[in-house]
Amino acid sequence: QVRLVESGGGLVQAGGSLRLSCAASGRSFSSYGMGWFRQAPGKEREFVAAISWGDGNPYYAGSVQGRFIISRDNAKNTVYLQMSSLKPEDTAVYYCAAQSRGPVRRAEGYDYWGQGTQVTVSS
């Protein structure tokens, strides 16, 4: 069992930056692939970024490539999402998720989810 708690969301102006954190509790954090998804009102949950458990390879959605950076600190059981050049369309609830295996870009590939943190980008 893995428990995930997100933090770092908030209100920011367009062009600004935020760093989200996801603290994991439970065993074998380093063996889980970690992902970030987001869901805006009236829209489906969408993939944002992921990082593999082994070699730490990052994966990004095209809409955030070059603006967001995902990283992990296995010693702290934490995964981060550094978001820069934020746009109003980035406004959403951001969720952290963990997977033991599966497609990294699909929500159904993840086994555990956090409660989410709100990110609001004003124009």
N, C-alpha and C positions, 0 to 999 in steps of 0.2 A: 504494500500500500504506500502511495506517495501523496502527500498533501502539498498543495501549491498555493502560495499567497503572493499576489501581485501588489506592487506599490509604485509610486512615482507619477501617477497620472495627475492631470490638472488642466488649467486653462492657460493657453499660450497664444500669442499673436502669430499670425502667418509669418513665416520666415524664421521663427524661433526654434528652440530645441527643448527636448525633454529626454530623460533617461528613465526607462521603466526597469524595475527589478522584479524578479520572481524567485522567492525563497522556497526551497523544497525541503521537506522533512520526510524521513523514511530511509529505507536502505538502498544502497547501490545507486545513488544519484548519477554517478559517472557512467553507468551502463545504460542510461536512458537518453534517447534523442529528445531534444527540447524544441518546442515551436511556439511561435506567437501568431495568434489569429486576431481578427477584429470583426466587430459587428456594428454597423450603423443602423439607426432606426429604420425599420421597414425593409432592411436588406438582409441577405443571407450572410452567415459567418464566412469570412474569407481568409485565406492564408496570407500571412505577412512575411514571416521569416522562420527559418529553422536552423538548427546546428546539430550535427551528428554526434553520437556519443563517443565514437572511437577517435577519428582523426580531426574532429572539430570542424569539418567542412561546413561552410554556411550556404544557405539557400535563401533566395529572396524572390518575392513577387516583383513583377516588372514595374509595378507602380511605385515601389519604394527603393528599387535598386539605385545605388549611388547616394541615397539620402539616409537610409537606416543601416545600422550595423548591429548584428547579433553577436554576443560573446557569452562565454560561460566560465565560471570559476568553480571547478569541482571541489576545491578545498573548502569553499564557503557554501557549497550546494546552492549556487545562485546562477541564474541566467539573466542577461541584460539585453535591453533593446535601446540603443542610442538612436534617437530620432532627431534629424536635423532638417532644415529647410521645410518645416512643416507647412502644410496646406490645409485650407478649410475642409477639403475632402478626406483628410486623414482623421477627422472627427469620428470617434467610435468608442465603444467599450473594447478594450484590449484584453485578451485572454492568453494566459500561459498554459501550455499543455506538455505532457510527457508521454513518450511512447517507447515500448520495448522493441517494436519492429513495425514495419508498415510504410505506406507511402507518406513521405514527409509533407507533401503539399495538400493532403486531404484530411479534413477534421476527423473522419471516421477511422483514420489510422492511429489516433491517439487514445491512450488508456485513461489518463488522468487530466483533470482540468481545474484551474483556479476559478475564483469567483469573478474576476475581471476588475479592471480599473478604467475609469472614464478619462478619455483624452478629448479635449475640446479646443479647436483651433479657430480663433476669430479672425475675420478678414479685416 
